[in-house]
Amino acid sequence: MRPYMHVCQRPECLSQADSPTCALHQRVNLFLSRLDEQQRRWYAAQQAQELGHGGERLVAKITGVSEKTIRRGRSELDAELADRLVGRASGGRPFTEDHDPQIEQALERLLESETAGDPQRRTKFRRSSLRQISARLRQGGHSACPTTVSRLLRKLGYSLKVNA
C-alpha cells in the first residue's frame, strides 16, 4: 500500500504542475509521506523557520501539515527536543514491563519449578505453553498476552523445547 501523499495547494502548483517549483513541492511531499508524525512536524517546522515571516502558512499549504502542528514542532525544536523519546517510534502502546516492572520477576518465579535446560549450553526450556503461562500470570495479577509472554521469555534467555 502506498502512503498518502499530499498535493500542494498553492495556485501555481494547481495550475502548472510542470514548473520547477511544483516539482520541488512534489519531492518535499513525497519525502514527508515516508516520515512518521513527529518527524513530519519537525521537518515542516524547520522549513517554516528557514522561510521566516509567513513560513508557517506557506509550508502548511505546500505540505498539508496544519499551522498549529508546525508551531508545535517549532516549539519542540526550540526546546531542543529535550522531552522527546529517543530510539522509539511514536505511537503504539508501551511495553507491559514499562508499566508493570514486577512482571519479569513474577514470570521467573512462576517458571522456577518447571524449567529444564542444558548447563553446558546455558539454555533454558519451559514446559508450559505460552497460553498457560499467560493465564497463570493473569491469576497472579499481571496482565500479559501470549505474545508478551513469548517476548519476555526470549528476553530472560528461554527458548522453545524441541521434541527429540
VMD Tcl script that builds the backbone (N, CA, C; Angstrom):
set m [mol new atoms 492]
animate dup $m
set s [atomselect $m all]
$s set {name element resname resid chain x y z} {
  {N N MET 1 A 0.844 -1.183 0.000}
  {CA C MET 1 A 0.000 0.000 0.000}
  {C C MET 1 A 0.887 1.244 0.000}
  {N N ARG 2 A 0.618 2.148 -0.881}
  {CA C ARG 2 A 1.398 3.375 -0.987}
  {C C ARG 2 A 0.907 4.388 0.034}
  {N N PRO 3 A 1.854 5.031 0.765}
  {CA C PRO 3 A 1.428 6.021 1.757}
  {C C PRO 3 A 0.764 7.220 1.092}
  {N N TYR 4 A -0.091 7.886 1.856}
  {CA C TYR 4 A -0.766 9.070 1.367}
  {C C TYR 4 A 0.249 10.163 1.093}
  {N N MET 5 A 0.111 10.816 -0.066}
  {CA C MET 5 A 0.995 11.931 -0.397}
  {C C MET 5 A 0.133 13.159 -0.685}
  {N N HIS 6 A 0.384 14.227 0.056}
  {CA C HIS 6 A -0.360 15.472 -0.086}
  {C C HIS 6 A -0.014 16.139 -1.418}
  {N N VAL 7 A -0.977 16.829 -2.001}
  {CA C VAL 7 A -0.756 17.616 -3.214}
  {C C VAL 7 A -0.743 19.086 -2.815}
  {N N CYS 8 A 0.287 19.797 -3.234}
  {CA C CYS 8 A 0.440 21.213 -2.894}
  {C C CYS 8 A -0.804 21.998 -3.311}
  {N N GLN 9 A -1.272 22.877 -2.427}
  {CA C GLN 9 A -2.487 23.648 -2.677}
  {C C GLN 9 A -2.213 25.075 -3.142}
  {N N ARG 10 A -0.974 25.395 -3.455}
  {CA C ARG 10 A -0.674 26.730 -3.967}
  {C C ARG 10 A -1.261 26.847 -5.372}
  {N N PRO 11 A -1.822 28.005 -5.715}
  {CA C PRO 11 A -2.460 28.164 -7.031}
  {C C PRO 11 A -1.512 27.853 -8.199}
  {N N GLU 12 A -0.233 28.208 -8.070}
  {CA C GLU 12 A 0.721 27.939 -9.144}
  {C C GLU 12 A 0.854 26.437 -9.396}
  {N N CYS 13 A 0.876 25.658 -8.322}
  {CA C CYS 13 A 1.035 24.208 -8.465}
  {C C CYS 13 A -0.247 23.546 -8.962}
  {N N LEU 14 A -1.384 24.122 -8.594}
  {CA C LEU 14 A -2.644 23.565 -9.063}
  {C C LEU 14 A -2.843 23.813 -10.557}
  {N N SER 15 A -2.303 24.945 -11.073}
  {CA C SER 15 A -2.497 25.263 -12.492}
  {C C SER 15 A -1.343 24.783 -13.366}
  {N N GLN 16 A -0.093 24.838 -12.865}
  {CA C GLN 16 A 1.066 24.447 -13.671}
  {C C GLN 16 A 1.814 23.328 -12.963}
  {N N ALA 17 A 1.440 22.126 -13.199}
  {CA C ALA 17 A 2.049 21.009 -12.494}
  {C C ALA 17 A 3.477 20.714 -12.956}
  {N N ASP 18 A 3.943 21.346 -14.066}
  {CA C ASP 18 A 5.264 21.011 -14.586}
  {C C ASP 18 A 6.338 22.065 -14.280}
  {N N SER 19 A 6.055 23.043 -13.436}
  {CA C SER 19 A 7.059 24.054 -13.120}
  {C C SER 19 A 8.088 23.483 -12.138}
  {N N PRO 20 A 9.310 24.050 -12.106}
  {CA C PRO 20 A 10.335 23.552 -11.184}
  {C C PRO 20 A 9.924 23.682 -9.714}
  {N N THR 21 A 9.198 24.740 -9.388}
  {CA C THR 21 A 8.739 24.931 -8.007}
  {C C THR 21 A 7.774 23.821 -7.620}
  {N N CYS 22 A 6.872 23.479 -8.515}
  {CA C CYS 22 A 5.906 22.413 -8.229}
  {C C CYS 22 A 6.598 21.060 -8.105}
  {N N ALA 23 A 7.621 20.836 -8.910}
  {CA C ALA 23 A 8.386 19.586 -8.815}
  {C C ALA 23 A 9.065 19.490 -7.447}
  {N N LEU 24 A 9.576 20.622 -6.961}
  {CA C LEU 24 A 10.191 20.655 -5.632}
  {C C LEU 24 A 9.155 20.340 -4.555}
  {N N HIS 25 A 7.971 20.926 -4.687}
  {CA C HIS 25 A 6.902 20.676 -3.713}
  {C C HIS 25 A 6.490 19.205 -3.736}
  {N N GLN 26 A 6.468 18.591 -4.902}
  {CA C GLN 26 A 6.120 17.169 -5.002}
  {C C GLN 26 A 7.173 16.308 -4.309}
  {N N ARG 27 A 8.453 16.654 -4.489}
  {CA C ARG 27 A 9.529 15.900 -3.838}
  {C C ARG 27 A 9.448 16.051 -2.313}
  {N N VAL 28 A 9.156 17.271 -1.838}
  {CA C VAL 28 A 9.014 17.502 -0.391}
  {C C VAL 28 A 7.872 16.652 0.153}
  {N N ASN 29 A 6.749 16.629 -0.559}
  {CA C ASN 29 A 5.593 15.852 -0.101}
  {C C ASN 29 A 5.850 14.353 -0.174}
  {N N LEU 30 A 6.613 13.914 -1.168}
  {CA C LEU 30 A 6.988 12.504 -1.249}
  {C C LEU 30 A 7.854 12.134 -0.045}
  {N N PHE 31 A 8.812 12.993 0.285}
  {CA C PHE 31 A 9.674 12.781 1.448}
  {C C PHE 31 A 8.842 12.745 2.728}
  {N N LEU 32 A 7.942 13.702 2.900}
  {CA C LEU 32 A 7.111 13.766 4.114}
  {C C LEU 32 A 6.223 12.536 4.263}
  {N N SER 33 A 5.778 11.962 3.144}
  {CA C SER 33 A 4.891 10.801 3.214}
  {C C SER 33 A 5.605 9.578 3.780}
  {N N ARG 34 A 6.934 9.600 3.804}
  {CA C ARG 34 A 7.707 8.471 4.326}
  {C C ARG 34 A 8.107 8.652 5.791}
  {N N LEU 35 A 7.841 9.823 6.383}
  {CA C LEU 35 A 8.226 10.101 7.765}
  {C C LEU 35 A 7.086 9.789 8.718}
  {N N ASP 36 A 7.422 9.585 9.988}
  {CA C ASP 36 A 6.367 9.417 10.981}
  {C C ASP 36 A 5.858 10.797 11.412}
  {N N GLU 37 A 4.882 10.820 12.297}
  {CA C GLU 37 A 4.209 12.073 12.671}
  {C C GLU 37 A 5.167 13.100 13.273}
  {N N GLN 38 A 6.010 12.667 14.215}
  {CA C GLN 38 A 6.942 13.604 14.843}
  {C C GLN 38 A 7.923 14.168 13.819}
  {N N GLN 39 A 8.468 13.295 12.998}
  {CA C GLN 39 A 9.455 13.731 12.017}
  {C C GLN 39 A 8.855 14.712 11.018}
  {N N ARG 40 A 7.600 14.460 10.595}
  {CA C ARG 40 A 6.922 15.405 9.692}
  {C C ARG 40 A 6.780 16.774 10.344}
  {N N ARG 41 A 6.366 16.765 11.614}
  {CA C ARG 41 A 6.166 18.011 12.352}
  {C C ARG 41 A 7.473 18.788 12.455}
  {N N TRP 42 A 8.561 18.091 12.767}
  {CA C TRP 42 A 9.851 18.764 12.932}
  {C C TRP 42 A 10.393 19.272 11.600}
  {N N TYR 43 A 10.232 18.471 10.549}
  {CA C TYR 43 A 10.721 18.897 9.234}
  {C C TYR 43 A 9.955 20.135 8.754}
  {N N ALA 44 A 8.626 20.091 8.899}
  {CA C ALA 44 A 7.806 21.232 8.480}
  {C C ALA 44 A 8.160 22.475 9.298}
  {N N ALA 45 A 8.393 22.307 10.588}
  {CA C ALA 45 A 8.757 23.445 11.452}
  {C C ALA 45 A 10.109 24.010 11.036}
  {N N GLN 46 A 11.048 23.137 10.714}
  {CA C GLN 46 A 12.372 23.588 10.287}
  {C C GLN 46 A 12.280 24.378 8.990}
  {N N GLN 47 A 11.494 23.885 8.039}
  {CA C GLN 47 A 11.331 24.580 6.759}
  {C C GLN 47 A 10.653 25.935 6.953}
  {N N ALA 48 A 9.625 25.979 7.806}
  {CA C ALA 48 A 8.913 27.236 8.067}
  {C C ALA 48 A 9.835 28.245 8.735}
  {N N GLN 49 A 10.675 27.777 9.634}
  {CA C GLN 49 A 11.601 28.666 10.323}
  {C C GLN 49 A 12.617 29.253 9.349}
  {N N GLU 50 A 13.076 28.454 8.409}
  {CA C GLU 50 A 14.029 28.945 7.404}
  {C C GLU 50 A 13.402 29.994 6.494}
  {N N LEU 51 A 12.099 29.853 6.223}
  {CA C LEU 51 A 11.411 30.808 5.349}
  {C C LEU 51 A 11.147 32.133 6.048}
  {N N GLY 52 A 11.083 32.121 7.369}
  {CA C GLY 52 A 10.845 33.366 8.102}
  {C C GLY 52 A 9.368 33.711 8.177}
  {N N HIS 53 A 9.076 35.031 8.161}
  {CA C HIS 53 A 7.700 35.511 8.306}
  {C C HIS 53 A 6.806 34.919 7.216}
  {N N GLY 54 A 5.683 34.355 7.609}
  {CA C GLY 54 A 4.744 33.751 6.670}
  {C C GLY 54 A 5.107 32.328 6.287}
  {N N GLY 55 A 6.199 31.821 6.848}
  {CA C GLY 55 A 6.662 30.480 6.502}
  {C C GLY 55 A 5.707 29.388 6.923}
  {N N GLU 56 A 5.089 29.562 8.085}
  {CA C GLU 56 A 4.160 28.546 8.571}
  {C C GLU 56 A 2.983 28.368 7.617}
  {N N ARG 57 A 2.420 29.482 7.166}
  {CA C ARG 57 A 1.269 29.415 6.263}
  {C C ARG 57 A 1.666 28.776 4.936}
  {N N LEU 58 A 2.831 29.169 4.409}
  {CA C LEU 58 A 3.283 28.637 3.127}
  {C C LEU 58 A 3.571 27.140 3.225}
  {N N VAL 59 A 4.279 26.731 4.268}
  {CA C VAL 59 A 4.598 25.310 4.434}
  {C C VAL 59 A 3.316 24.500 4.655}
  {N N ALA 60 A 2.344 25.081 5.344}
  {CA C ALA 60 A 1.065 24.399 5.553}
  {C C ALA 60 A 0.358 24.155 4.217}
  {N N LYS 61 A 0.394 25.144 3.315}
  {CA C LYS 61 A -0.241 24.976 2.005}
  {C C LYS 61 A 0.488 23.935 1.163}
  {N N ILE 62 A 1.803 23.943 1.243}
  {CA C ILE 62 A 2.594 23.019 0.430}
  {C C ILE 62 A 2.465 21.591 0.936}
  {N N THR 63 A 2.550 21.405 2.254}
  {CA C THR 63 A 2.637 20.058 2.824}
  {C C THR 63 A 1.330 19.487 3.352}
  {N N GLY 64 A 0.374 20.345 3.659}
  {CA C GLY 64 A -0.867 19.864 4.251}
  {C C GLY 64 A -0.778 19.701 5.765}
  {N N VAL 65 A 0.372 20.002 6.352}
  {CA C VAL 65 A 0.539 19.968 7.809}
  {C C VAL 65 A -0.060 21.261 8.354}
  {N N SER 66 A -0.908 21.172 9.368}
  {CA C SER 66 A -1.585 22.369 9.865}
  {C C SER 66 A -0.598 23.339 10.502}
  {N N GLU 67 A -0.958 24.613 10.494}
  {CA C GLU 67 A -0.105 25.643 11.095}
  {C C GLU 67 A 0.093 25.394 12.586}
  {N N LYS 68 A -0.944 24.909 13.247}
  {CA C LYS 68 A -0.844 24.608 14.680}
  {C C LYS 68 A 0.202 23.514 14.919}
  {N N THR 69 A 0.203 22.505 14.070}
  {CA C THR 69 A 1.178 21.421 14.188}
  {C C THR 69 A 2.588 21.936 13.917}
  {N N ILE 70 A 2.719 22.828 12.956}
  {CA C ILE 70 A 4.027 23.410 12.644}
  {C C ILE 70 A 4.528 24.229 13.828}
  {N N ARG 71 A 3.635 25.003 14.452}
  {CA C ARG 71 A 4.028 25.782 15.640}
  {C C ARG 71 A 4.465 24.858 16.781}
  {N N ARG 72 A 3.750 23.752 16.938}
  {CA C ARG 72 A 4.120 22.781 17.968}
  {C C ARG 72 A 5.514 22.215 17.682}
  {N N GLY 73 A 5.772 21.881 16.432}
  {CA C GLY 73 A 7.088 21.380 16.046}
  {C C GLY 73 A 8.171 22.411 16.271}
  {N N ARG 74 A 7.831 23.654 16.002}
  {CA C ARG 74 A 8.792 24.749 16.206}
  {C C ARG 74 A 9.144 24.893 17.685}
  {N N SER 75 A 8.135 24.805 18.554}
  {CA C SER 75 A 8.416 24.922 19.988}
  {C C SER 75 A 9.234 23.712 20.468}
  {N N GLU 76 A 8.996 22.527 19.912}
  {CA C GLU 76 A 9.793 21.352 20.264}
  {C C GLU 76 A 11.237 21.524 19.805}
  {N N LEU 77 A 11.420 22.091 18.617}
  {CA C LEU 77 A 12.774 22.340 18.127}
  {C C LEU 77 A 13.471 23.400 18.976}
  {N N ASP 78 A 12.720 24.429 19.382}
  {CA C ASP 78 A 13.294 25.474 20.232}
  {C C ASP 78 A 13.736 24.912 21.585}
  {N N ALA 79 A 13.008 23.911 22.076}
  {CA C ALA 79 A 13.367 23.267 23.348}
  {C C ALA 79 A 14.420 22.182 23.120}
  {N N GLU 80 A 14.920 22.111 21.900}
  {CA C GLU 80 A 15.959 21.151 21.500}
  {C C GLU 80 A 15.528 19.711 21.732}
  {N N LEU 81 A 14.257 19.439 21.587}
  {CA C LEU 81 A 13.691 18.097 21.677}
  {C C LEU 81 A 14.056 17.409 22.989}
  {N N ALA 82 A 14.225 18.192 24.048}
  {CA C ALA 82 A 14.670 17.659 25.338}
  {C C ALA 82 A 13.697 16.635 25.920}
  {N N ASP 83 A 12.389 16.833 25.739}
  {CA C ASP 83 A 11.422 15.922 26.339}
  {C C ASP 83 A 10.926 14.854 25.362}
  {N N ARG 84 A 11.585 14.693 24.235}
  {CA C ARG 84 A 11.189 13.687 23.244}
  {C C ARG 84 A 11.908 12.372 23.505}
  {N N LEU 85 A 11.231 11.258 23.272}
  {CA C LEU 85 A 11.838 9.944 23.438}
  {C C LEU 85 A 12.843 9.693 22.322}
  {N N VAL 86 A 13.906 9.003 22.645}
  {CA C VAL 86 A 14.924 8.667 21.658}
  {C C VAL 86 A 14.880 7.173 21.405}
  {N N GLY 87 A 14.957 6.789 20.141}
  {CA C GLY 87 A 15.064 5.388 19.797}
  {C C GLY 87 A 13.767 4.613 19.810}
  {N N ARG 88 A 12.663 5.257 19.979}
  {CA C ARG 88 A 11.393 4.556 19.984}
  {C C ARG 88 A 10.405 5.349 19.142}
  {N N ALA 89 A 9.746 4.667 18.251}
  {CA C ALA 89 A 8.803 5.339 17.375}
  {C C ALA 89 A 7.622 5.863 18.170}
  {N N SER 90 A 7.047 6.922 17.670}
  {CA C SER 90 A 5.862 7.438 18.337}
  {C C SER 90 A 4.689 6.518 18.043}
  {N N GLY 91 A 3.698 6.593 18.859}
  {CA C GLY 91 A 2.523 5.775 18.665}
  {C C GLY 91 A 2.729 4.383 19.219}
  {N N GLY 92 A 1.675 3.653 19.348}
  {CA C GLY 92 A 1.750 2.318 19.883}
  {C C GLY 92 A 1.757 2.332 21.396}
  {N N ARG 93 A 1.406 1.203 21.946}
  {CA C ARG 93 A 1.362 1.079 23.392}
  {C C ARG 93 A 2.750 0.841 23.957}
  {N N PRO 94 A 3.002 1.288 25.185}
  {CA C PRO 94 A 4.269 0.959 25.823}
  {C C PRO 94 A 4.289 -0.532 26.170}
  {N N PHE 95 A 5.476 -1.090 26.325}
  {CA C PHE 95 A 5.602 -2.490 26.679}
  {C C PHE 95 A 5.002 -2.738 28.059}
  {N N THR 96 A 4.548 -3.953 28.275}
  {CA C THR 96 A 3.927 -4.326 29.537}
  {C C THR 96 A 4.874 -4.084 30.707}
  {N N GLU 97 A 6.160 -4.411 30.525}
  {CA C GLU 97 A 7.117 -4.244 31.623}
  {C C GLU 97 A 7.390 -2.780 31.943}
  {N N ASP 98 A 7.020 -1.851 31.046}
  {CA C ASP 98 A 7.162 -0.427 31.337}
  {C C ASP 98 A 6.198 0.012 32.439}
  {N N HIS 99 A 4.970 -0.519 32.417}
  {CA C HIS 99 A 4.002 -0.119 33.450}
  {C C HIS 99 A 3.797 -1.195 34.516}
  {N N ASP 100 A 4.431 -2.371 34.351}
  {CA C ASP 100 A 4.380 -3.427 35.363}
  {C C ASP 100 A 5.787 -4.015 35.510}
  {N N PRO 101 A 6.692 -3.309 36.212}
  {CA C PRO 101 A 8.091 -3.751 36.284}
  {C C PRO 101 A 8.285 -5.101 36.990}
  {N N GLN 102 A 7.336 -5.553 37.801}
  {CA C GLN 102 A 7.473 -6.821 38.530}
  {C C GLN 102 A 7.113 -8.037 37.690}
  {N N ILE 103 A 6.666 -7.837 36.463}
  {CA C ILE 103 A 6.179 -8.970 35.673}
  {C C ILE 103 A 7.291 -9.964 35.345}
  {N N GLU 104 A 8.507 -9.494 35.105}
  {CA C GLU 104 A 9.608 -10.410 34.785}
  {C C GLU 104 A 9.942 -11.286 35.990}
  {N N GLN 105 A 9.979 -10.692 37.175}
  {CA C GLN 105 A 10.250 -11.469 38.386}
  {C C GLN 105 A 9.129 -12.481 38.630}
  {N N ALA 106 A 7.896 -12.061 38.409}
  {CA C ALA 106 A 6.756 -12.967 38.595}
  {C C ALA 106 A 6.838 -14.123 37.602}
  {N N LEU 107 A 7.256 -13.842 36.388}
  {CA C LEU 107 A 7.389 -14.883 35.372}
  {C C LEU 107 A 8.489 -15.871 35.755}
  {N N GLU 108 A 9.610 -15.376 36.256}
  {CA C GLU 108 A 10.694 -16.272 36.681}
  {C C GLU 108 A 10.260 -17.147 37.856}
  {N N ARG 109 A 9.549 -16.553 38.826}
  {CA C ARG 109 A 9.053 -17.333 39.969}
  {C C ARG 109 A 8.078 -18.414 39.503}
  {N N LEU 110 A 7.248 -18.051 38.529}
  {CA C LEU 110 A 6.248 -18.971 38.002}
  {C C LEU 110 A 6.907 -20.171 37.317}
  {N N LEU 111 A 8.033 -19.947 36.664}
  {CA C LEU 111 A 8.682 -20.996 35.886}
  {C C LEU 111 A 9.787 -21.728 36.639}
  {N N GLU 112 A 10.052 -21.342 37.895}
  {CA C GLU 112 A 11.116 -21.979 38.675}
  {C C GLU 112 A 10.993 -23.493 38.718}
  {N N SER 113 A 9.798 -23.972 38.993}
  {CA C SER 113 A 9.592 -25.412 39.186}
  {C C SER 113 A 9.563 -26.200 37.878}
  {N N GLU 114 A 9.400 -25.558 36.778}
  {CA C GLU 114 A 9.255 -26.305 35.522}
  {C C GLU 114 A 10.310 -25.945 34.473}
  {N N THR 115 A 11.418 -25.389 34.916}
  {CA C THR 115 A 12.475 -25.033 33.984}
  {C C THR 115 A 13.448 -26.186 33.847}
  {N N ALA 116 A 13.777 -26.514 32.625}
  {CA C ALA 116 A 14.787 -27.523 32.325}
  {C C ALA 116 A 15.833 -26.857 31.453}
  {N N GLY 117 A 16.930 -27.527 31.215}
  {CA C GLY 117 A 17.930 -26.899 30.363}
  {C C GLY 117 A 19.185 -27.708 30.222}
  {N N ASP 118 A 20.104 -27.160 29.479}
  {CA C ASP 118 A 21.400 -27.768 29.227}
  {C C ASP 118 A 22.450 -26.857 29.847}
  {N N PRO 119 A 23.087 -27.273 30.951}
  {CA C PRO 119 A 24.036 -26.394 31.624}
  {C C PRO 119 A 25.277 -26.062 30.786}
  {N N GLN 120 A 25.647 -26.945 29.854}
  {CA C GLN 120 A 26.826 -26.670 29.037}
  {C C GLN 120 A 26.550 -25.577 28.011}
  {N N ARG 121 A 25.346 -25.531 27.520}
  {CA C ARG 121 A 24.991 -24.503 26.512}
  {C C ARG 121 A 24.305 -23.301 27.135}
  {N N ARG 122 A 24.010 -23.369 28.414}
  {CA C ARG 122 A 23.308 -22.296 29.124}
  {C C ARG 122 A 21.944 -21.967 28.499}
  {N N THR 123 A 21.251 -22.993 28.060}
  {CA C THR 123 A 19.913 -22.798 27.518}
  {C C THR 123 A 18.892 -23.234 28.554}
  {N N LYS 124 A 17.757 -22.556 28.560}
  {CA C LYS 124 A 16.673 -22.873 29.479}
  {C C LYS 124 A 15.422 -23.164 28.650}
  {N N PHE 125 A 14.667 -24.173 29.107}
  {CA C PHE 125 A 13.417 -24.523 28.440}
  {C C PHE 125 A 12.293 -24.442 29.454}
  {N N ARG 126 A 11.089 -24.273 28.974}
  {CA C ARG 126 A 9.910 -24.273 29.831}
  {C C ARG 126 A 8.985 -25.386 29.352}
  {N N ARG 127 A 8.184 -25.885 30.273}
  {CA C ARG 127 A 7.304 -27.000 29.919}
  {C C ARG 127 A 5.887 -26.546 29.574}
  {N N SER 128 A 5.454 -25.415 30.078}
  {CA C SER 128 A 4.087 -24.936 29.840}
  {C C SER 128 A 4.001 -24.175 28.524}
  {N N SER 129 A 2.805 -24.132 27.983}
  {CA C SER 129 A 2.593 -23.367 26.757}
  {C C SER 129 A 2.485 -21.879 27.094}
  {N N LEU 130 A 2.620 -21.051 26.087}
  {CA C LEU 130 A 2.507 -19.605 26.278}
  {C C LEU 130 A 1.137 -19.236 26.831}
  {N N ARG 131 A 0.113 -19.908 26.341}
  {CA C ARG 131 A -1.249 -19.627 26.789}
  {C C ARG 131 A -1.436 -19.973 28.262}
  {N N GLN 132 A -0.863 -21.101 28.681}
  {CA C GLN 132 A -0.970 -21.499 30.085}
  {C C GLN 132 A -0.222 -20.522 30.991}
  {N N ILE 133 A 0.971 -20.115 30.573}
  {CA C ILE 133 A 1.758 -19.170 31.363}
  {C C ILE 133 A 1.032 -17.833 31.464}
  {N N SER 134 A 0.451 -17.395 30.341}
  {CA C SER 134 A -0.291 -16.133 30.331}
  {C C SER 134 A -1.464 -16.183 31.311}
  {N N ALA 135 A -2.182 -17.304 31.338}
  {CA C ALA 135 A -3.328 -17.455 32.241}
  {C C ALA 135 A -2.871 -17.451 33.700}
  {N N ARG 136 A -1.746 -18.114 33.990}
  {CA C ARG 136 A -1.243 -18.143 35.361}
  {C C ARG 136 A -0.730 -16.776 35.795}
  {N N LEU 137 A -0.147 -16.023 34.895}
  {CA C LEU 137 A 0.265 -14.648 35.219}
  {C C LEU 137 A -0.951 -13.792 35.533}
  {N N ARG 138 A -2.013 -13.972 34.748}
  {CA C ARG 138 A -3.244 -13.206 34.953}
  {C C ARG 138 A -3.836 -13.516 36.325}
  {N N GLN 139 A -3.777 -14.784 36.744}
  {CA C GLN 139 A -4.258 -15.160 38.081}
  {C C GLN 139 A -3.430 -14.492 39.175}
  {N N GLY 140 A -2.154 -14.238 38.872}
  {CA C GLY 140 A -1.269 -13.587 39.840}
  {C C GLY 140 A -1.343 -12.072 39.803}
  {N N GLY 141 A -2.232 -11.539 38.970}
  {CA C GLY 141 A -2.433 -10.097 38.926}
  {C C GLY 141 A -1.588 -9.352 37.895}
  {N N HIS 142 A -0.980 -10.077 36.980}
  {CA C HIS 142 A -0.169 -9.452 35.929}
  {C C HIS 142 A -0.810 -9.751 34.583}
  {N N SER 143 A -1.145 -8.727 33.846}
  {CA C SER 143 A -1.790 -8.896 32.552}
  {C C SER 143 A -0.731 -9.046 31.464}
  {N N ALA 144 A -0.731 -10.185 30.775}
  {CA C ALA 144 A 0.218 -10.418 29.685}
  {C C ALA 144 A -0.365 -11.431 28.720}
  {N N CYS 145 A -0.469 -11.058 27.470}
  {CA C CYS 145 A -0.963 -11.963 26.443}
  {C C CYS 145 A 0.151 -12.947 26.079}
  {N N PRO 146 A -0.154 -14.024 25.370}
  {CA C PRO 146 A 0.878 -14.991 24.985}
  {C C PRO 146 A 2.027 -14.379 24.181}
  {N N THR 147 A 1.754 -13.399 23.361}
  {CA C THR 147 A 2.813 -12.741 22.594}
  {C C THR 147 A 3.775 -12.015 23.522}
  {N N THR 148 A 3.243 -11.329 24.523}
  {CA C THR 148 A 4.076 -10.639 25.504}
  {C C THR 148 A 4.893 -11.643 26.299}
  {N N VAL 149 A 4.272 -12.754 26.683}
  {CA C VAL 149 A 4.980 -13.801 27.421}
  {C C VAL 149 A 6.134 -14.332 26.576}
  {N N SER 150 A 5.901 -14.543 25.299}
  {CA C SER 150 A 6.952 -15.026 24.402}
  {C C SER 150 A 8.131 -14.054 24.359}
  {N N ARG 151 A 7.831 -12.782 24.224}
  {CA C ARG 151 A 8.883 -11.758 24.171}
  {C C ARG 151 A 9.672 -11.720 25.479}
  {N N LEU 152 A 8.960 -11.801 26.603}
  {CA C LEU 152 A 9.625 -11.772 27.912}
  {C C LEU 152 A 10.493 -13.013 28.113}
  {N N LEU 153 A 10.006 -14.177 27.653}
  {CA C LEU 153 A 10.790 -15.404 27.786}
  {C C LEU 153 A 12.087 -15.321 26.985}
  {N N ARG 154 A 12.011 -14.782 25.779}
  {CA C ARG 154 A 13.233 -14.603 24.968}
  {C C ARG 154 A 14.199 -13.664 25.687}
  {N N LYS 155 A 13.648 -12.607 26.274}
  {CA C LYS 155 A 14.466 -11.633 26.994}
  {C C LYS 155 A 15.158 -12.266 28.206}
  {N N LEU 156 A 14.484 -13.226 28.846}
  {CA C LEU 156 A 15.033 -13.896 30.031}
  {C C LEU 156 A 15.924 -15.088 29.670}
  {N N GLY 157 A 16.090 -15.378 28.390}
  {CA C GLY 157 A 17.003 -16.439 27.957}
  {C C GLY 157 A 16.367 -17.791 27.749}
  {N N TYR 158 A 15.058 -17.869 27.711}
  {CA C TYR 158 A 14.375 -19.128 27.463}
  {C C TYR 158 A 14.261 -19.353 25.960}
  {N N SER 159 A 14.218 -20.639 25.573}
  {CA C SER 159 A 13.980 -20.965 24.173}
  {C C SER 159 A 12.955 -22.086 24.114}
  {N N LEU 160 A 12.466 -22.359 22.915}
  {CA C LEU 160 A 11.482 -23.422 22.750}
  {C C LEU 160 A 12.141 -24.776 22.938}
  {N N LYS 161 A 11.439 -25.670 23.575}
  {CA C LYS 161 A 11.951 -27.028 23.741}
  {C C LYS 161 A 11.560 -27.817 22.510}
  {N N VAL 162 A 12.533 -28.453 21.898}
  {CA C VAL 162 A 12.295 -29.222 20.689}
  {C C VAL 162 A 12.173 -30.685 21.059}
  {N N ASN 163 A 11.141 -31.353 20.561}
  {CA C ASN 163 A 10.979 -32.782 20.817}
  {C C ASN 163 A 12.048 -33.558 20.059}
  {N N ALA 164 A 12.600 -34.558 20.729}
  {CA C ALA 164 A 13.635 -35.375 20.096}
  {C C ALA 164 A 12.996 -36.505 19.324}
}
mol reanalyze $m
mol bondsrecalc $m
mol representation Tube
mol addrep $m
